[in-house]
């Protein structure tokens, strides 16, 4: 996705009163305050209570479900015919601010403290510490570069190789 697409999407959700947090590549770039590479999609974390409104808005713009083997109510992708993809991670917050993602996983409240910017537009992101954690998938070269950049910027130790 292009930077202009990301900023436009984030602005629209802000206007709707929908909080979202950027994750993945755009989340890293927002934390770093600059685009460091091309991104095939936009990973977001959004509250369950807003999913229908966001989905309706995107479907009105031509987005449709992109079936994947890991699709479930808490994780799905909407795609546009022009190639834009938005990967949803849906949470429900508990009284302590933890994000209940699925029955077997909860994002600790501290994960939601990241702040960044894209082209000067302030956005919420998942924290740098969360972004560098291994989350059950094999890292690509771009992931290694993201981790090194975040560790350098936020003075975090490099995670051990697996």
N, CA and C atoms as a LAMMPS dump frame, in Angstrom:
ITEM: TIMESTEP
0
ITEM: NUMBER OF ATOMS
486
ITEM: BOX BOUNDS ff ff ff
-5.0000000000000000e+02 5.0000000000000000e+02
-5.0000000000000000e+02 5.0000000000000000e+02
-5.0000000000000000e+02 5.0000000000000000e+02
ITEM: ATOMS id mol type element x y z
1 1 1 N 0.849 -1.193 0
2 1 2 C 0 0 0
3 1 3 C 0.88 1.236 0
4 2 1 N 0.38 2.256 -0.648
5 2 2 C 1.111 3.524 -0.708
6 2 3 C 0.882 4.314 0.573
7 3 1 N 1.837 5.193 0.851
8 3 2 C 1.752 6.02 2.054
9 3 3 C 0.469 6.853 2.046
10 4 1 N 0.092 7.373 0.901
11 4 2 C -1.13 8.19 0.828
12 4 3 C -2.367 7.364 1.172
13 5 1 N -2.391 6.086 0.776
14 5 2 C -3.519 5.207 1.108
15 5 3 C -3.619 5.002 2.616
16 6 1 N -2.465 4.813 3.245
17 6 2 C -2.448 4.567 4.689
18 6 3 C -2.92 5.799 5.451
19 7 1 N -2.402 6.959 5.094
20 7 2 C -2.793 8.195 5.782
21 7 3 C -4.278 8.467 5.571
22 8 1 N -4.762 8.305 4.362
23 8 2 C -6.187 8.537 4.083
24 8 3 C -7.061 7.603 4.915
25 9 1 N -6.693 6.328 4.96
26 9 2 C -7.454 5.35 5.739
27 9 3 C -7.457 5.724 7.219
28 10 1 N -6.29 6.044 7.764
29 10 2 C -6.204 6.397 9.186
30 10 3 C -7.011 7.657 9.495
31 11 1 N -6.949 8.638 8.619
32 11 2 C -7.742 9.869 8.815
33 11 3 C -9.238 9.565 8.806
34 12 1 N -9.661 8.726 7.889
35 12 2 C -11.086 8.391 7.805
36 12 3 C -11.559 7.715 9.086
37 13 1 N -10.769 6.791 9.594
38 13 2 C -11.166 6.116 10.824
39 13 3 C -11.16 7.075 12.005
40 14 1 N -10.201 7.971 12.044
41 14 2 C -10.179 8.97 13.123
42 14 3 C -11.439 9.823 13.071
43 15 1 N -11.84 10.229 11.879
44 15 2 C -13.069 11.023 11.709
45 15 3 C -14.297 10.257 12.186
46 16 1 N -14.276 8.936 12.016
47 16 2 C -15.392 8.081 12.451
48 16 3 C -15.341 7.786 13.95
49 17 1 N -14.282 8.219 14.633
50 17 2 C -14.139 7.923 16.058
51 17 3 C -13.663 6.516 16.337
52 18 1 N -12.994 5.911 15.355
53 18 2 C -12.498 4.544 15.488
54 18 3 C -11.002 4.578 15.793
55 19 1 N -10.636 3.998 16.928
56 19 2 C -9.212 3.875 17.255
57 19 3 C -8.654 2.651 16.544
58 20 1 N -7.463 2.808 15.984
59 20 2 C -6.769 1.668 15.435
60 20 3 C -5.3 1.793 15.766
61 21 1 N -4.614 0.669 15.713
62 21 2 C -3.178 0.604 15.96
63 21 3 C -2.559 -0.059 14.752
64 22 1 N -1.482 0.521 14.245
65 22 2 C -0.765 -0.08 13.129
66 22 3 C 0.178 -1.148 13.654
67 23 1 N 0.292 -2.202 12.892
68 23 2 C 1.15 -3.338 13.212
69 23 3 C 1.948 -3.652 11.95
70 24 1 N 2.831 -4.603 12.019
71 24 2 C 3.557 -5.033 10.834
72 24 3 C 4.443 -3.936 10.263
73 25 1 N 4.68 -4.006 8.971
74 25 2 C 5.604 -3.09 8.312
75 25 3 C 5.264 -1.62 8.46
76 26 1 N 4.002 -1.264 8.266
77 26 2 C 3.617 0.143 8.442
78 26 3 C 3.711 0.555 9.904
79 27 1 N 3.441 -0.364 10.824
80 27 2 C 3.615 -0.061 12.237
81 27 3 C 5.065 0.245 12.562
82 28 1 N 5.973 -0.539 11.982
83 28 2 C 7.408 -0.292 12.165
84 28 3 C 7.777 1.07 11.594
85 29 1 N 7.356 1.323 10.366
86 29 2 C 7.714 2.598 9.736
87 29 3 C 7.126 3.79 10.487
88 30 1 N 5.928 3.638 11.022
89 30 2 C 5.349 4.729 11.816
90 30 3 C 6.185 4.978 13.071
91 31 1 N 6.591 3.911 13.744
92 31 2 C 7.439 4.071 14.924
93 31 3 C 8.759 4.746 14.57
94 32 1 N 9.302 4.423 13.401
95 32 2 C 10.562 5.017 12.953
96 32 3 C 10.371 6.429 12.398
97 33 1 N 9.116 6.768 12.05
98 33 2 C 8.824 8.1 11.525
99 33 3 C 9.163 8.288 10.066
100 34 1 N 9.39 7.182 9.342
101 34 2 C 9.692 7.268 7.915
102 34 3 C 9.4 5.936 7.245
103 35 1 N 9.073 6.006 5.962
104 35 2 C 8.86 4.771 5.212
105 35 3 C 10.221 4.221 4.822
106 36 1 N 10.478 2.973 5.21
107 36 2 C 11.781 2.355 4.956
108 36 3 C 11.753 1.357 3.81
109 37 1 N 10.547 0.941 3.392
110 37 2 C 10.428 -0.056 2.326
111 37 3 C 9.003 -0.053 1.797
112 38 1 N 8.791 -0.789 0.728
113 38 2 C 7.453 -0.974 0.18
114 38 3 C 6.678 -1.944 1.069
115 39 1 N 5.35 -1.79 1.085
116 39 2 C 4.507 -2.667 1.904
117 39 3 C 3.374 -3.223 1.047
118 40 1 N 3.192 -4.534 1.133
119 40 2 C 2.143 -5.179 0.366
120 40 3 C 0.765 -5.035 0.984
121 41 1 N 0.731 -4.723 2.3
122 41 2 C -0.553 -4.612 2.977
123 41 3 C -0.431 -3.633 4.137
124 42 1 N -1.535 -3.413 4.781
125 42 2 C -1.601 -2.604 5.999
126 42 3 C -2.165 -3.498 7.091
127 43 1 N -1.358 -3.763 8.125
128 43 2 C -1.807 -4.564 9.264
129 43 3 C -2.35 -3.616 10.324
130 44 1 N -3.574 -3.879 10.763
131 44 2 C -4.185 -3.025 11.789
132 44 3 C -4.751 -3.87 12.915
133 45 1 N -4.805 -3.252 14.085
134 45 2 C -5.528 -3.812 15.217
135 45 3 C -6.682 -2.853 15.468
136 46 1 N -7.886 -3.398 15.543
137 46 2 C -9.085 -2.581 15.733
138 46 3 C -10.006 -3.301 16.715
139 47 1 N -10.78 -2.508 17.431
140 47 2 C -11.711 -3.083 18.401
141 47 3 C -12.898 -3.741 17.703
142 48 1 N -13.325 -4.854 18.267
143 48 2 C -14.461 -5.602 17.735
144 48 3 C -15.679 -4.704 17.515
145 49 1 N -15.927 -3.802 18.448
146 49 2 C -17.141 -2.966 18.362
147 49 3 C -17.164 -2.07 17.134
148 50 1 N -16.014 -1.89 16.462
149 50 2 C -15.943 -1.024 15.276
150 50 3 C -15.843 -1.789 13.961
151 51 1 N -15.696 -3.092 14.026
152 51 2 C -15.411 -3.867 12.814
153 51 3 C -16.489 -3.693 11.752
154 52 1 N -17.757 -3.777 12.113
155 52 2 C -18.82 -3.68 11.107
156 52 3 C -18.8 -2.326 10.405
157 53 1 N -18.58 -1.248 11.152
158 53 2 C -18.531 0.093 10.537
159 53 3 C -17.353 0.229 9.579
160 54 1 N -16.208 -0.282 9.997
161 54 2 C -15.014 -0.186 9.145
162 54 3 C -15.189 -1.055 7.91
163 55 1 N -15.7 -2.263 8.108
164 55 2 C -15.942 -3.164 6.97
165 55 3 C -16.935 -2.524 5.987
166 56 1 N -18.023 -1.949 6.495
167 56 2 C -19.012 -1.311 5.622
168 56 3 C -18.38 -0.184 4.809
169 57 1 N -17.557 0.636 5.459
170 57 2 C -16.89 1.736 4.773
171 57 3 C -16.001 1.202 3.646
172 58 1 N -15.202 0.177 3.962
173 58 2 C -14.287 -0.367 2.962
174 58 3 C -15.037 -1.08 1.838
175 59 1 N -16.084 -1.81 2.178
176 59 2 C -16.854 -2.489 1.131
177 59 3 C -17.515 -1.477 0.208
178 60 1 N -17.944 -0.342 0.735
179 60 2 C -18.507 0.714 -0.111
180 60 3 C -17.453 1.274 -1.067
181 61 1 N -16.182 1.15 -0.682
182 61 2 C -15.068 1.591 -1.526
183 61 3 C -14.556 0.495 -2.462
184 62 1 N -15.205 -0.674 -2.446
185 62 2 C -14.828 -1.739 -3.358
186 62 3 C -13.989 -2.857 -2.762
187 63 1 N -13.698 -2.793 -1.472
188 63 2 C -12.936 -3.867 -0.824
189 63 3 C -13.83 -5.088 -0.636
190 64 1 N -13.206 -6.27 -0.688
191 64 2 C -13.915 -7.528 -0.494
192 64 3 C -13.051 -8.466 0.35
193 65 1 N -13.686 -9.496 0.918
194 65 2 C -12.954 -10.513 1.675
195 65 3 C -11.927 -11.186 0.782
196 66 1 N -10.76 -11.433 1.343
197 66 2 C -9.72 -12.214 0.68
198 66 3 C -9.587 -13.504 1.479
199 67 1 N -10.121 -14.604 0.962
200 67 2 C -10.061 -15.866 1.709
201 67 3 C -8.61 -16.323 1.908
202 68 1 N -8.313 -16.744 3.127
203 68 2 C -6.995 -17.289 3.47
204 68 3 C -7.21 -18.438 4.436
205 69 1 N -6.25 -19.345 4.526
206 69 2 C -6.404 -20.481 5.449
207 69 3 C -6.547 -20.063 6.907
208 70 1 N -5.974 -18.919 7.279
209 70 2 C -6.031 -18.486 8.684
210 70 3 C -7.167 -17.499 8.961
211 71 1 N -8.064 -17.306 8.02
212 71 2 C -9.186 -16.38 8.217
213 71 3 C -10.086 -16.875 9.338
214 72 1 N -10.412 -15.968 10.232
215 72 2 C -11.351 -16.229 11.327
216 72 3 C -11.878 -14.878 11.787
217 73 1 N -12.867 -14.842 12.649
218 73 2 C -13.446 -13.551 13.025
219 73 3 C -12.441 -12.545 13.589
220 74 1 N -11.376 -13.018 14.241
221 74 2 C -10.413 -12.092 14.833
222 74 3 C -9.269 -11.75 13.89
223 75 1 N -9.199 -12.375 12.714
224 75 2 C -8.113 -12.114 11.776
225 75 3 C -8.594 -12.392 10.358
226 76 1 N -8.711 -11.332 9.565
227 76 2 C -9.155 -11.484 8.19
228 76 3 C -8.56 -10.365 7.357
229 77 1 N -8.619 -10.548 6.042
230 77 2 C -8.058 -9.565 5.112
231 77 3 C -9.154 -9.097 4.169
232 78 1 N -9.196 -7.787 3.958
233 78 2 C -10.036 -7.195 2.921
234 78 3 C -9.109 -6.648 1.84
235 79 1 N -9.459 -6.925 0.588
236 79 2 C -8.635 -6.482 -0.519
237 79 3 C -9.44 -5.683 -1.527
238 80 1 N -8.751 -4.793 -2.231
239 80 2 C -9.35 -3.962 -3.269
240 80 3 C -8.873 -4.467 -4.625
241 81 1 N -9.677 -4.347 -5.661
242 81 2 C -9.228 -4.791 -6.991
243 81 3 C -7.916 -4.138 -7.454
244 82 1 N -7.589 -2.955 -6.91
245 82 2 C -6.339 -2.294 -7.313
246 82 3 C -5.112 -2.841 -6.577
247 83 1 N -5.325 -3.839 -5.693
248 83 2 C -4.204 -4.487 -5.024
249 83 3 C -3.999 -4.102 -3.568
250 84 1 N -4.712 -3.107 -3.077
251 84 2 C -4.567 -2.748 -1.663
252 84 3 C -5.141 -3.859 -0.79
253 85 1 N -4.425 -4.15 0.299
254 85 2 C -4.846 -5.176 1.253
255 85 3 C -4.795 -4.611 2.663
256 86 1 N -5.831 -4.889 3.456
257 86 2 C -5.845 -4.495 4.861
258 86 3 C -6.082 -5.761 5.674
259 87 1 N -5.112 -6.04 6.549
260 87 2 C -5.118 -7.251 7.376
261 87 3 C -5.592 -6.863 8.774
262 88 1 N -6.778 -7.324 9.134
263 88 2 C -7.42 -6.978 10.401
264 88 3 C -7.036 -7.956 11.504
265 89 1 N -6.709 -7.396 12.663
266 89 2 C -6.524 -8.154 13.899
267 89 3 C -7.498 -7.523 14.891
268 90 1 N -8.498 -8.265 15.274
269 90 2 C -9.635 -7.729 16.019
270 90 3 C -9.516 -8.096 17.495
271 91 1 N -9.64 -7.085 18.352
272 91 2 C -9.527 -7.301 19.794
273 91 3 C -10.744 -6.746 20.52
274 92 1 N -10.927 -7.245 21.73
275 92 2 C -11.879 -6.693 22.686
276 92 3 C -11.071 -6.37 23.932
277 93 1 N -11.192 -5.147 24.416
278 93 2 C -10.402 -4.746 25.577
279 93 3 C -11.079 -5.152 26.878
280 94 1 N -10.255 -5.63 27.808
281 94 2 C -10.766 -5.926 29.14
282 94 3 C -10.595 -4.682 30.021
283 95 1 N -10.983 -4.781 31.287
284 95 2 C -10.956 -3.639 32.206
285 95 3 C -9.544 -3.101 32.437
286 96 1 N -8.521 -3.942 32.238
287 96 2 C -7.131 -3.514 32.447
288 96 3 C -6.48 -2.998 31.17
289 97 1 N -7.218 -2.977 30.05
290 97 2 C -6.667 -2.489 28.795
291 97 3 C -5.946 -3.528 27.962
292 98 1 N -6.048 -4.796 28.37
293 98 2 C -5.465 -5.875 27.571
294 98 3 C -6.384 -6.155 26.384
295 99 1 N -5.796 -6.485 25.254
296 99 2 C -6.579 -6.773 24.056
297 99 3 C -6.786 -8.255 23.873
298 100 1 N -8 -8.714 24.113
299 100 2 C -8.331 -10.132 23.952
300 100 3 C -8.477 -10.403 22.458
301 101 1 N -7.548 -11.196 21.917
302 101 2 C -7.47 -11.401 20.468
303 101 3 C -8.196 -12.663 20.032
304 102 1 N -7.999 -13.696 20.731
305 102 2 C -8.669 -14.961 20.469
306 102 3 C -8.629 -15.73 21.781
307 103 1 N -9.315 -16.809 21.873
308 103 2 C -9.329 -17.489 23.171
309 103 3 C -7.943 -17.816 23.72
310 104 1 N -6.966 -18.019 22.842
311 104 2 C -5.656 -18.44 23.337
312 104 3 C -4.614 -17.321 23.381
313 105 1 N -4.986 -16.081 23.048
314 105 2 C -3.978 -15.018 23.057
315 105 3 C -4.582 -13.69 23.514
316 106 1 N -3.824 -12.997 24.34
317 106 2 C -4.193 -11.66 24.796
318 106 3 C -2.996 -10.746 24.617
319 107 1 N -3.211 -9.606 23.967
320 107 2 C -2.169 -8.58 23.872
321 107 3 C -2.12 -7.851 25.211
322 108 1 N -0.978 -7.833 25.899
323 108 2 C -0.893 -7.05 27.139
324 108 3 C -1.132 -5.561 26.856
325 109 1 N -1.685 -4.862 27.812
326 109 2 C -2.02 -3.441 27.632
327 109 3 C -0.832 -2.623 27.141
328 110 1 N 0.374 -2.945 27.61
329 110 2 C 1.564 -2.178 27.228
330 110 3 C 1.829 -2.213 25.726
331 111 1 N 1.323 -3.221 25.047
332 111 2 C 1.515 -3.34 23.597
333 111 3 C 0.868 -2.155 22.863
334 112 1 N -0.175 -1.58 23.438
335 112 2 C -0.951 -0.532 22.767
336 112 3 C -0.43 0.878 23.045
337 113 1 N 0.809 1.001 23.491
338 113 2 C 1.368 2.311 23.862
339 113 3 C 2.218 2.947 22.779
340 114 1 N 2.396 2.274 21.659
341 114 2 C 3.234 2.825 20.6
342 114 3 C 2.622 4.06 19.97
343 115 1 N 3.483 5.024 19.672
344 115 2 C 3.073 6.246 18.982
345 115 3 C 4.035 6.462 17.825
346 116 1 N 3.504 6.829 16.688
347 116 2 C 4.36 7.07 15.539
348 116 3 C 3.739 8.083 14.615
349 117 1 N 4.345 8.235 13.448
350 117 2 C 3.78 9.144 12.457
351 117 3 C 4.102 8.646 11.052
352 118 1 N 3.195 8.949 10.167
353 118 2 C 3.357 8.64 8.747
354 118 3 C 3.119 9.935 7.994
355 119 1 N 4.169 10.403 7.325
356 119 2 C 4.078 11.666 6.593
357 119 3 C 3.551 12.79 7.484
358 120 1 N 3.973 12.808 8.742
359 120 2 C 3.574 13.86 9.673
360 120 3 C 2.226 13.644 10.336
361 121 1 N 1.515 12.576 9.978
362 121 2 C 0.22 12.276 10.583
363 121 3 C 0.45 11.318 11.749
364 122 1 N 0.069 11.737 12.964
365 122 2 C 0.283 10.927 14.163
366 122 3 C -0.66 9.734 14.192
367 123 1 N -0.086 8.573 14.502
368 123 2 C -0.858 7.326 14.55
369 123 3 C -0.486 6.532 15.793
370 124 1 N -1.411 5.678 16.203
371 124 2 C -1.134 4.705 17.251
372 124 3 C -0.527 3.474 16.58
373 125 1 N 0.389 2.845 17.273
374 125 2 C 1.013 1.616 16.761
375 125 3 C 1.179 0.651 17.916
376 126 1 N 1.394 -0.588 17.571
377 126 2 C 1.807 -1.521 18.599
378 126 3 C 3.246 -1.161 18.969
379 127 1 N 3.608 -1.396 20.211
380 127 2 C 4.901 -0.964 20.738
381 127 3 C 6.077 -1.588 19.983
382 128 1 N 7.214 -0.903 20.046
383 128 2 C 8.432 -1.421 19.423
384 128 3 C 8.812 -2.771 20.023
385 129 1 N 8.682 -2.904 21.336
386 129 2 C 9.026 -4.178 21.988
387 129 3 C 8.162 -5.314 21.435
388 130 1 N 6.892 -5.047 21.204
389 130 2 C 6.019 -6.076 20.631
390 130 3 C 6.409 -6.374 19.189
391 131 1 N 6.721 -5.331 18.441
392 131 2 C 7.053 -5.51 17.025
393 131 3 C 8.281 -6.394 16.824
394 132 1 N 9.221 -6.378 17.784
395 132 2 C 10.422 -7.194 17.593
396 132 3 C 10.271 -8.615 18.15
397 133 1 N 9.184 -8.877 18.832
398 133 2 C 8.956 -10.22 19.384
399 133 3 C 8.656 -11.196 18.251
400 134 1 N 9.096 -12.406 18.413
401 134 2 C 8.782 -13.44 17.414
402 134 3 C 7.344 -13.895 17.659
403 135 1 N 6.541 -13.852 16.615
404 135 2 C 5.121 -14.143 16.783
405 135 3 C 4.666 -15.359 15.984
406 136 1 N 5.483 -16.394 15.984
407 136 2 C 5.049 -17.661 15.409
408 136 3 C 5.162 -17.779 13.904
409 137 1 N 5.921 -16.903 13.25
410 137 2 C 6.108 -17.069 11.823
411 137 3 C 7.592 -16.876 11.499
412 138 1 N 7.998 -17.398 10.352
413 138 2 C 9.386 -17.298 9.921
414 138 3 C 9.634 -15.886 9.388
415 139 1 N 10.697 -15.265 9.864
416 139 2 C 11.005 -13.902 9.443
417 139 3 C 11.597 -13.885 8.039
418 140 1 N 11.198 -12.85 7.296
419 140 2 C 11.78 -12.562 5.989
420 140 3 C 12.961 -11.61 6.194
421 141 1 N 13.719 -11.351 5.148
422 141 2 C 14.826 -10.401 5.243
423 141 3 C 14.338 -9.031 5.71
424 142 1 N 13.17 -8.616 5.221
425 142 2 C 12.637 -7.31 5.615
426 142 3 C 12.304 -7.275 7.105
427 143 1 N 11.876 -8.402 7.67
428 143 2 C 11.585 -8.453 9.103
429 143 3 C 12.859 -8.269 9.916
430 144 1 N 13.937 -8.9 9.474
431 144 2 C 15.227 -8.731 10.166
432 144 3 C 15.659 -7.271 10.127
433 145 1 N 15.489 -6.633 8.98
434 145 2 C 15.861 -5.221 8.854
435 145 3 C 14.986 -4.357 9.768
436 146 1 N 13.693 -4.652 9.829
437 146 2 C 12.778 -3.904 10.706
438 146 3 C 13.214 -4.021 12.162
439 147 1 N 13.536 -5.233 12.574
440 147 2 C 13.929 -5.474 13.966
441 147 3 C 15.215 -4.715 14.296
442 148 1 N 16.2 -4.79 13.405
443 148 2 C 17.451 -4.058 13.652
444 148 3 C 17.194 -2.559 13.781
445 149 1 N 16.35 -2.004 12.906
446 149 2 C 16.054 -0.574 12.942
447 149 3 C 15.337 -0.183 14.232
448 150 1 N 14.362 -0.979 14.647
449 150 2 C 13.631 -0.672 15.885
450 150 3 C 14.54 -0.782 17.106
451 151 1 N 15.361 -1.815 17.142
452 151 2 C 16.27 -1.978 18.284
453 151 3 C 17.241 -0.803 18.372
454 152 1 N 17.742 -0.366 17.237
455 152 2 C 18.664 0.775 17.233
456 152 3 C 17.958 2.052 17.678
457 153 1 N 16.761 2.297 17.17
458 153 2 C 16.032 3.539 17.477
459 153 3 C 15.578 3.594 18.931
460 154 1 N 15.117 2.458 19.465
461 154 2 C 14.531 2.432 20.807
462 154 3 C 15.45 1.815 21.858
463 155 1 N 16.702 1.598 21.476
464 155 2 C 17.704 1.064 22.404
465 155 3 C 17.228 -0.242 23.053
466 156 1 N 16.733 -1.133 22.208
467 156 2 C 16.264 -2.445 22.657
468 156 3 C 17.287 -3.501 22.276
469 157 1 N 17.431 -4.534 23.085
470 157 2 C 18.369 -5.607 22.717
471 157 3 C 17.822 -6.396 21.522
472 158 1 N 18.733 -6.8 20.648
473 158 2 C 18.32 -7.649 19.529
474 158 3 C 17.844 -8.99 20.071
475 159 1 N 16.72 -9.487 19.575
476 159 2 C 16.262 -10.802 20.027
477 159 3 C 17.224 -11.893 19.553
478 160 1 N 17.239 -12.976 20.29
479 160 2 C 18.083 -14.117 19.914
480 160 3 C 17.535 -14.776 18.666
481 161 1 N 18.437 -15.219 17.792
482 161 2 C 17.95 -15.97 16.624
483 161 3 C 17.32 -17.287 17.067
484 162 1 N 16.333 -17.736 16.307
485 162 2 C 15.695 -19.009 16.677
486 162 3 C 16.306 -20.155 15.926
